Amino acid sequence: MAVARLRSKRQERIDELKQVLLARFPDAKFRVTPAPDAPRITALWTYTSADLDEVADAVRDREFEIMVEDGIQIIAIPMLPEEYRS
């Protein structure tokens, strides 16, 4: 039961971060995976043409609050979409 609650809470927090990002960066697309080098951390890959530092800054404080309050580690990883990479 506790595992199901944690999964549900994790999904709520992922959705919350997505909404924050979409409010500022409407072109953002997302992919959720375990972090490459730390599978207990959830990576929220965020693809947008916006300035990548601004994307990270938009949710950095909330990521920390989620970690402290809920014990859930989620990190938004901003990426340029394929069409913007050279």
Secondary structure by P-SEA (a helix, b strand, c coil): caaaaaaaaaaaaaaaaaaaaaaccccccccccccccccccccccccccccaaaaaaacaaaaaaaaaaccbbbbbbbbccccccc
